[in-house]
Structure formats: structure tokens, C-alpha cells
Amino acid sequence: KPSFGLYGTRKTFLFSSDSSKPILPCSSTLSEVGAGLQREFGFPVVWFGRCVIQVQFTDSGISRVLGFSSLLLNCLLIVNLVTRVRLEMEGEQLTEQETALYDRQIRVWGADAQRRLSKSHIFVYGMKGTVAEFCKNIVLAGVGSVTLMDDRAVTNEALASNFLIPPEEKVYSGKTLAELCCDSLKEFNPMVHVSVEKAELVTLGQQFFEKFDVVVISSCPPATKILINEKCRKLSKRVAFYTVECRDSCGEIFVDLQNYKYMKEATSAPWGRLQRRTSKLYFAMRVIESFEEANGRNPGVFSVEDVPAVLQLKRKLCEAQSVSESFVPDTLLERLVIGSIEFPPVCAIIGGILGQEVIKAISGKGDPVKNFFYFDVVDGKGVIEDISSRAPEADSASSKSANIITQVVLE
Amino acid sequence: FHSCLLFLSFPFSLPRIRKLVLVHQRFSLEDRLFISLVPCSILQYHSHSFTFPLFAPFLLLPTTTIFHWQIVIDLQLLPRSFRLALYFAYFICRSIPVSALFPMASLQQSPAIKGAKVLMVGAGGIGCELLKTLALSGFEDIHIIDMDTIEVSNLNRQFLFRQKHVGQSKAKVARDAVLRFRPHISITSHHANVKDSSFNVDFFKQFNVVLNGLDNLDARRHVNRLCLAAEVPLVESGTTGFLGQVSVHVKGRTDCYECNPKPSPKTYPVCTITSTPSKFVHCIVWAKELLFAKLFGDKNQDNDLNVRSNDSTGSSEQTEDVFERKADESVEHYGRRIYDHVFGYNIEQALSNEETWKNRNKPRPIYSSDVISAELMQQNGSSNKAGSADDPLSVSAMASLGLKNPQDLWSLTDNSRVFFEALKLFFGKREKEIGSLGFDKDDQLAVEFVTAAANIRAASFGIPLHSLFEAKGIAGNIVHAVATTNAIVAGLIVIEAIKVLQKDFDSYRMSYCLEHVTQKMLIMPVQPFEPNKSCCVCSETPLTLEINTNHSKLRDFVEKIVKAKLSMTSPLIMHGSSLLYEVGDDLDEAMIANYSANLEKVLSSLPSPVTSGTMLTVEDLLQEFTCNINIKHREEFDEENEPDGMVLLGWTQVPTKPKDDDDKPHTGNGVSTSKTSETEPAVAQADAGVVKINVEAIDASGKKRKGPDSKDISLDPPSNVADEATAANHKKVQQIDEDEEDLVVLDQWDIDTNKKQKLR
């Protein structure tokens, strides 16, 4: 019985007599089964022992093995050889309306993936420019529902980077960011259910997240993110967890598909152990987060006057982590502190990548990011960083590192 | 200053370089291991940050001129004293890009952006995202050109449009939608073709930068030429599936869009289509270009539908009548007659030529009475379900037959029923259009008819059948498109546009969106390339045309070369000082008569004869683009590989296809079909609706691209000069097979150069 992370959600359609909803009639010949698989998955696949075997079907049975690989593929036909054929699948077919609307993207990820998308439920917290971009992308892609949460009122910053908010004061006054975004998002795709949930994020119980397949958190303190991440992890169901932040020309995405590092581990890896080529943004973002935590700032509330304090904190952190001060370039930190507002082209890029990742996770197609993504306009690179503690004493080291950060912050 | 790599970029004289080399030699052998001067050829290429091999910590790289060098030093590996000396040097000569010092977000207020006048060509998938991002980024004067109207299949990604806007101008609706959240900026929309004469060089000159979000090669070339003529920087872009590309083209500084070969759309040899199809694509082309055009299109157009069967029977009289519906003939009878003729009689005729089938599987003639009984025929379809006559595009044979899922494979009988039903509906509900119809991927009934006809033909030739969904993709040349890639590409375009406006030349980048992580990257920047010195568009290098001057008419030259290959819209052809041909509104009747007489003459018997060695000048007044063509006479052309009967050399090299290259099954409904090999960022074109016939592209897109393995490319020796590099590039281009064709304009030139850089 394979385990495939989130995107391996097992779905069954049966050819045997105990089938309740057969996709193909039980009398189907093997070549019809093959054609069905070809349609659904692109190629017929048999999962057998630890290998994935690609086979060609003919009327007389499985005729020849085309090749095999030990990779675990997302889509499976589990064959109890010769006697019974069980196929996995769930749900009905797409409606004509859906096929017409999603025509171009079905050609990219297939009808099966589109069906899974339309059954997925997504929770989003923190409606800034990047998240607005992300919401637009998944609403267009045709997810089942999107639930927004953000009780803040409209600010100039929101007006500058969030295109979901109409600029007339008489429209936006008295409404929260989530409500305004909800109104605009509904128009993008009438087939997606968009709603607003009003609550305090930290007080939400574990069972609240049970309803969702994907949770995206933005613009809130790292402690809150870690708390939500842990709540999602405790659920029996697999919930994909993402955080996203954009500052000036830089952006960061964290991905937890519950098959890898917790956010807590990932953000407290000892710096000295990470590869020298690790994106500097990773460290810079940790410095900024520590600064916000130490000074009780809301995320992204900064001014030029904070630069010396941030640089000083950086020096302390570098010392405590026993790495050289140049580990985190000053110019980068200056840029992040001075330009704490979002830069719209970067919102579009980060929102696009995040949308793509969420679609990958739901549909089970493509390789998801593991576990950070960074983009910086200055070098133009969109980089994936795998942040984990490789050494065997990783756990103790990372908790030690977390302690170091806390100590420095407390000082 | 402890960072791994330090880049110093400052002018060095040659004597100083020599001195550096001497200093280097004075180091101990041990030190030399990690301070190595890597000799570089003085080529036209730039250093590139992510391409430096780690084992060469000290590099001297030439940049634009011989005397401008960059030193890259891995500081961590250097001895301390030397490091200090370098810090000193760094203080004196540091050059950091402007953008690294100032936060980007504050740019929204910058005069460079606020005061900029921007032209966006295309308001489709990329266009919608781009317009939104431009408006948010602080641009205040934007012009949009788009000739298209909105369709349902656009709505999944072109988020500025709603269901209620279907049928309206994209440019206008996009403008209104963006003005809703940015009411105080100026957006001007042009619902027109960018090739219209009103968008001339003067029009382009008013803009600071032009941003392309186009879906076809022809328009891209046209805009490229206008931008070159008007000296306006161009930011070009394209997406397909999860792949995307953005590049900057500035005259004199970078390559132009046409510096790199772009494979043109595939054409098929006539006999493959008419008598020996071996792939489903061939059946689609037959159904769309021949059968559909013959039955519903312009009756006066040349059509090869019966060419082969004529050859064997000689009864041209009979075939003349066959496709004509007789005055009192019922649609049912007419349908059966057509069916039996094209799927039965014609196949039998073809079978009678034994020679053809020696090495091929023989096709099976199919007659309507074999697949569909008279009874079934009677109850075929209920027209009231077929959609209203008010909206011709909604009439559907599938609906009237109760076939629901377009992804289902229909049996031969189902296909035949759809064939008859579609024919009946065309005559019943859309009779007025018959005689003037052209295939359109958004015309449901036309897609149904073509799918059914192609499937019946495929069944006859033993080719696997395909669903309507797949057939539509092939016939309509549909490009895979998702919102996310378009959003990312739009963001990258705006970033490049801002750099262009700030004249931040050194940080221009060509960016690729990748589907698979490559070198830890999903978005990969590459340095822009130098202009290609042999580019006939930006360097005015003459082309050579091999042609049979005694057989080919001037018309063939105009259609197949000037229009199809050179993408000219209003050409003027000169031989020395004598005008052979011209297009324009201000011509008098005598001239028009003269030119149309010239069109029908073979080249060697024109008023001023065109023979081997002649140089023709072809000019497009709108594009302000002139091209010289040397004519070279050649007697014979291979019908299979050179169906045009002429070969243009020095232009986009379209490599000849290996015979068995695309037998891989078409995975229309599978996983993403854009499986570009990981080291090779593919470049996409197009969002939706490519106009040209290009079916092969989709057929072949399911397979992995065979790129040259980087191990096979050896480093060019230092003595190598640009010309050699060019030659090597051309050779490589020949090797790479062109899977993606029109869809993916893979810059072969780029990849080669790219590879070299990586190696270094």
C-alpha cells in the first residue's frame, strides 16, 4: 500500500463484482481498461511490489512490459494480477460547462486533476497583494471553495498592491479586507464558492482546519504560523500548509506537505550547518522575523530608522550561530527593511508560483517545492531551498538553535 | 566582503592583464590550485553569475570590449593578505547595479515609470495579467492593441473578462476592467490588428517601451521589425503550460527577436495527406483542409481532395459533380453519397495502385451501409436538441445525438452518425454560410464534423481514433495555457520593462519559467545575447534562395517566401531599379494590371529576367524592413522534404525531420505535455488561437526533447572567433529536432551559447 503524500489520496474505481460505481463496465476487455487508463493518466501503469511497471494492454491480456521504474508515481492501477483489476478513481465526470471553461488547462494537467481541483477546499489568511494574486489564480483554476480570513480595514498599502480592492472610499469603508476581496473574487469564477470567516486566527481550534485541504497563511507573526502548522499536522487528514511573505523585491514561500520538515524545524535550522550556497534571503527573513518578534511589531511595519537596530540584531544572531557576519549581506537587509511594502511584479510572480504549487499538491501532478522558494528581483532567480538539518544530531541541534535565537531576541 | 564570490568589473588595459598573469605565476603551486587564471577567448559573450564552475575560483572574463574585464574571485579560498588587497581594489572600482541599492517598491512613484508611455501588444492570457501588473506598478500611460474578441475558453485565465463579455473586444474590456481599480491612469485601447498600416514606425516611436503578449510568430516578427525601425526597446514573452519566457530586445545592445532561428509551421507533403496518411494528424489535416473546405468552403479554391483518385480513373467529369448537392436531393442521400465517395470509392481507387501499398498497410474502404443501418439513419438525431439557429456557433451534432462527454472515444458508428448529423445540421440550420465557411476551432459543429471525418479516415487506415477533445486540440492548434504561468511571466515582463526605462543595461535578463527544477531554480535568468551578425533583419545580411527560375512563378515567390517566410504584409519587389511587384492603395490601374501579369510569369521570363546570380530586393514599407535575396537556380526539388519547390538559405533554419521522430502516442488528456528536458528551458510562444496550420506541434509535444548533451560540446579554444561560433551554432541547429514547432520557439542559438556559458 503506497503512500504518496497529499497527492496520493487513494481513490478507487472497481471492475470487480463488488463495485458500486464502475467507470467502465465490468465486462470491459483489458484493452478497454488500457484505453481508459491512457485517457485518465496518460499511460497505463501497474503498481507491483516496489516497482512501477508500464504495460501495454491488448485484448488477450497484458502483452508486453514496456519498462519499469522504481519511482513512485501518483496515479496507480493496482492489479491483483490476472484475477481482479481494481482501479482507483473517484467522483463524477466534469460537466459540459466545466469542460468548456477549463479547456485550455485540462490540456495541461488532465481531466482527472481538474476533478480533484473542483473538490478541494482552501483556507487563506492575510489578504495582501501576493495573497490576492494567489487567490485569483486558484479561483480561475476552479477549486471547490476558498475561505478568506482577514479582519483588518483597508490601508493605503492594501490599495497600492491589492487589485481586488476597489479604490472608492464609499465602497470600501466599513468593510474588512477579506470581505472586499471576497466580493471581487466571486466574479472571477461563478463555479467557485468564495466565503469569509470572521475569527481570531490563534484561537481557532484544530477541528476548524479539518474542513480544508490547503491552508495558506500570510502576514502574521512566525509564532502564529508555527502554531497553525502544528494544528494542521495533528489532524488525521493530510492538509497542505503554506506560508508566503513578500517584502519589496523579494518573496518567500514555505511548503509543508506533511512529508517533510515542520515549519518550526525548517525556520530554526542551525545556520552553520546549511550549505554555503543557501539563498541569503532565508537568513535575512529569519533576522527580520526575529526583529519583529523582539520589538512586538506587526509584520511589515518598518521604517528607515529601524535599519541600525536590525543590523545590530543580525550581528548578534550571526555571532550566536557562530557564522561570519557577512553571512547575511547588509544591503539585502537594508532593502527588506526600507522597502517593506510589496512590489506588484513580485506579488504576481510569488502568487503565481504559490498557485502552481497548490495546484500541484491537489492534483498530484508535478514535483512540489521542498520546502522553501525564494525570488529576488536583483538577481532574477526563483530558487528552491531544501532547508533541513542533515546531521544525525539534527533535532537537538535545531532546538539548540531555536534557543539561541530566543536568547538573542530576549537580550 | 566575506561573500563567496566577488565581482569586479572595471576597465583593464592589456598590459595590466599581462601583469596580473605574471603575479599569478609568482604564487606557489599550492596557491595556484585555487587561484587559477582561466584563459578565455575574446568572444562576444558576457560573464554569467550562475554559470561559473566552482573549481575555477579566479576567472578573468572579457565582457563587451577587449579591454573591459571582470574578475571573479572566491574570497573564501584566497589567502588573507591577497584578500585584503582585493577589498581595497573593490573599494576603488566597485560597481553594483543601481537596483541593488534602492528598494524596488518605492519605484512606483519614480518619474521613469510614471512618465513612461508603454505599448502592450495583445490583451489575451499574458496581456490581462500584464495590464493589471503594469497598473499596480505605477505605470500611468498604457496603450493596448488587440484584434480579438472574448471567448468562453479564455475565461479560465483572462481574469479581466466575464461571461457577459463574450464576443466583445478584448482590448476594450480589459481597459475598462483595470480602470475600475486604477481610475486615474490613462489606458488607450485599439481594437485592431497590429499589422494595420496605422500602426507604423511613427506610431511606435511615441513609446518608451513595447511589451509583447502575442500568440503567433507572424505578428511577433512584425512588431520586432517596427521596434527595430523605431528604435524602441521590446520586451517579448510567451507561455505554454507551465513553461514561459521573457526576453529583452534593444537595438544594438542585445539580439533582436529574429536573430535566432524560429522554426516555421510544419507543412505536409500533399500525397501523405491525400493518399498515405500514417498519423492521426494527417487525417485531421485531410478532414479540415480538404474535405471541410470542399464541402463548406469557397468552391473556387483549389482543392487536392480528388487529385490522386483522378490520376487513376481519369473521370474528372464525375468527380466534379460528386461534391455538388443536386437540386432535389435529400440531405440524407447527399450525405451518404459523399461518405461512400470519400471513404469508400476513393480508398478503392487508391488501392488499385498496387505500387503504393507494397510497404504500407492497405487501407480498408468504408461504406455507409456497412456501419450504419437505414433504420438508425432515420432516427439519427433530433434537431430540436441541437441548439438554436440564432447562435450558429452553438449548433451541435453531439447534443442532438445525446453524446455528452467530449473526452470519450467514439466508435466508428458514432463517428459516422456525427458525420451525417453535422452535415444535416449544416444544411438545415446554417445553409447561408455554406460556400464561405472556414474551419474555426470555436465553431462546435465544424469541430464535430472534422473529428468525425478524421476518425472515419483513421479507422480506414488503421490509425488509432481520438476523442473530440483531442482532435480539437490538434485541429485548432490549441496551446495549453494556465493563469499562473501568465501571471509569473507578466511579473517578469514588468521587471524587465522597468530596467529598460531606467537604462540599467547591465541587469537586463532573459528569464525562463521552468516546469522542473533546474540548478535549484524554477525561474532562471540568463544574460541577454549579443546581436547575431548574420541576422538578416537587424544586420541586413543577404539571403540566398534556391529556386527553379524556369518553373516557379513570381506568385509562388511572393506567397511562399515573401509572405510565408519573411512575414511581410505590404511587400515591394525590385530587381535593380525595375519594380516587379508592389502592394499599396495608391497604385493606378495600369500598374495593377502590370503587377498581376507579372505574378503569373515564371521568374526567368519577367520583364527584367530573374536568373541564377540575380539579386532581388524585397522591401516592406510599413515595417521599414529591406531584405536582399540572391537567386540561385536549381533544377530539382524533393517533394517530401521541400514541398515549396524552393529553399531559402540563411533564414530560419528549419532542420529536416528524422523519419520516425514522432510516433509516440499523443497524450492529449494526460499529464502536462510540456516535458522539456531539464537542462533546456523551452521557450514558449502563444497563448491561444494560433492562426497557422501547425498540427504536428501538438502531436509531437508529448515527447521529450532531445537536446544536445552538454558533455558533447567541447570548450571553444581561445582562438575561436565569432564566425566559427556561428557556424557551430548552425550545425547544432540542424541536429535539434523541432518538436514544438510554432508553439515553442526554442532559441537554439540561445541554448548553445547558454551551454557554453554553463561549461565555463
Contacts between the chains, C-beta under 8 A, distances in Angstrom:
chain1	res1	chain2	res2	distance
A	35	B	409	6.8
A	38	B	665	7.5
A	38	B	667	7.9
A	38	B	670	7.6
A	39	B	407	6.6
A	39	B	409	7.7
A	39	B	467	7.7
A	39	B	669	5.5
A	39	B	670	8.0
A	40	B	669	7.7
A	41	B	670	6.3
A	41	B	671	7.3
A	42	B	667	4.5
A	42	B	669	7.5
A	42	B	670	2.2
A	42	B	671	4.7
A	43	B	667	7.3
A	43	B	670	6.9
A	93	B	405	5.8
A	96	B	404	6.8
A	96	B	406	7.9
A	99	B	405	7.9
A	99	B	406	5.9
A	99	B	407	7.5
A	99	B	469	7.5
A	100	B	152	5.2
A	100	B	153	6.5
A	101	B	152	6.3
A	101	B	153	7.2
A	101	B	155	5.8
A	101	B	156	5.4
A	102	B	156	5.3
A	103	B	153	4.5
A	103	B	156	7.5
A	103	B	469	8.0
A	103	B	478	7.6
A	104	B	153	5.9
A	104	B	156	6.2
A	104	B	157	6.9
A	104	B	478	6.9
A	104	B	479	7.5
A	104	B	480	6.3
A	104	B	481	4.3
A	104	B	482	7.3
A	104	B	688	6.7
A	105	B	156	5.7
A	105	B	157	7.4
A	105	B	480	7.5
A	105	B	481	6.9
A	105	B	482	4.9
A	105	B	483	7.9
A	106	B	469	7.6
A	106	B	669	7.2
A	107	B	473	5.9
A	107	B	478	6.5
A	107	B	480	4.4
A	107	B	668	6.9
A	107	B	669	7.8
A	107	B	673	7.5
A	108	B	241	4.6
A	108	B	242	7.1
A	108	B	480	4.3
A	108	B	481	7.3
A	108	B	482	5.4
A	108	B	672	5.2
A	108	B	673	7.6
A	108	B	674	7.8
A	109	B	482	7.9
A	109	B	671	7.1
A	109	B	672	6.0
A	110	B	669	5.5
A	110	B	670	5.6
A	110	B	671	6.2
A	111	B	407	5.9
A	111	B	669	5.9
A	129	B	136	7.5
A	133	B	487	6.3
A	136	B	159	5.7
A	136	B	483	7.3
A	136	B	487	7.8
A	137	B	483	5.2
A	137	B	484	5.0
A	137	B	487	6.2
A	140	B	156	5.7
A	140	B	157	5.8
A	140	B	159	5.7
A	140	B	483	4.4
A	141	B	156	7.5
A	141	B	482	7.2
A	141	B	483	6.6
A	141	B	484	7.7
A	142	B	156	7.1
A	160	B	108	7.0
A	160	B	136	7.5
A	161	B	136	6.2
A	163	B	132	5.6
A	163	B	135	7.7
A	163	B	136	5.8
A	163	B	181	5.1
A	164	B	181	7.9
A	165	B	181	7.1
A	166	B	180	6.5
A	166	B	181	6.0
A	167	B	181	6.1
A	167	B	182	7.3
A	167	B	183	6.5
A	187	B	162	6.4
A	188	B	159	5.3
A	189	B	155	7.8
A	189	B	156	7.9
A	190	B	163	7.4
A	248	B	103	4.6
A	248	B	104	5.4
A	248	B	105	5.0
A	249	B	99	7.8
A	249	B	103	7.2
A	249	B	104	3.8
A	249	B	105	7.3
A	276	B	4	6.4
A	276	B	76	7.8
A	277	B	4	7.5
A	324	B	2	5.0
A	325	B	2	7.5
A	326	B	1	6.3
A	326	B	2	3.5
A	326	B	3	5.8
A	327	B	2	7.9
A	329	B	3	6.7
A	331	B	96	7.9
A	331	B	100	6.2
A	331	B	101	6.9
A	335	B	100	7.7
A	335	B	102	7.8
A	335	B	103	5.3
A	335	B	104	8.0
A	338	B	103	4.8
A	338	B	106	7.8
A	339	B	103	2.5
A	339	B	104	6.2
A	339	B	105	4.5
A	339	B	106	6.0
A	341	B	105	4.5
A	342	B	105	6.5
A	343	B	104	4.5
A	343	B	105	4.4
A	343	B	107	7.6
A	343	B	137	7.6
A	344	B	108	7.8
A	344	B	133	5.5
A	344	B	136	3.7
A	344	B	137	4.6
A	344	B	491	7.8
A	344	B	494	7.3
A	345	B	133	5.6
A	345	B	137	6.0
A	345	B	490	7.7
A	345	B	491	4.0
A	345	B	492	7.3
A	345	B	494	4.1
A	345	B	495	5.0
A	345	B	498	7.9
A	346	B	104	7.5
A	346	B	491	6.6
A	347	B	136	7.7
A	347	B	491	7.5
A	348	B	129	6.6
A	348	B	132	7.9
A	348	B	133	5.0
A	348	B	487	4.8
A	348	B	488	6.7
A	348	B	490	5.6
A	348	B	491	3.4
A	348	B	494	7.6
A	349	B	487	7.5
A	349	B	488	5.0
A	349	B	491	3.9
A	349	B	492	6.7
A	349	B	523	7.1
A	351	B	487	6.3
A	352	B	483	7.9
A	352	B	484	4.4
A	352	B	485	6.9
A	352	B	486	7.9
A	352	B	487	3.8
A	352	B	488	3.7
A	352	B	491	7.0
A	353	B	484	7.5
A	353	B	488	6.5
A	353	B	522	6.5
A	353	B	523	7.8
A	355	B	483	7.2
A	355	B	484	4.4
A	355	B	487	7.4
A	356	B	242	6.8
A	356	B	482	7.9
A	356	B	484	4.4
A	356	B	485	7.6
A	356	B	488	8.0
A	359	B	482	8.0
A	359	B	484	7.1
A	365	B	671	5.5
A	365	B	672	6.7
A	366	B	242	7.4
A	366	B	515	7.0
A	366	B	672	7.0
A	367	B	516	6.7
A	367	B	517	6.8
A	369	B	517	8.0
A	369	B	522	7.6
A	373	B	522	6.9
A	375	B	523	6.4
A	377	B	99	6.8
A	377	B	104	5.6
A	377	B	495	5.6
A	378	B	97	7.1
A	378	B	99	5.8
A	378	B	100	5.0
A	378	B	507	7.9
A	379	B	49	7.0
A	379	B	525	6.8
A	380	B	492	7.9
A	380	B	495	7.3
A	380	B	507	8.0
A	380	B	509	4.6
A	380	B	511	5.9
A	380	B	523	7.2
A	380	B	525	3.5
A	381	B	50	7.3
A	381	B	521	5.7
A	381	B	523	6.4
A	381	B	524	7.0
A	381	B	525	5.9
A	382	B	513	8.0
A	382	B	521	5.9
A	382	B	522	4.6
A	382	B	523	2.8
A	382	B	524	7.5
A	383	B	520	5.3
A	383	B	521	5.6
A	383	B	522	7.7
A	384	B	517	5.5
A	384	B	520	5.4
A	384	B	521	7.1
A	384	B	522	6.2
A	385	B	520	7.4
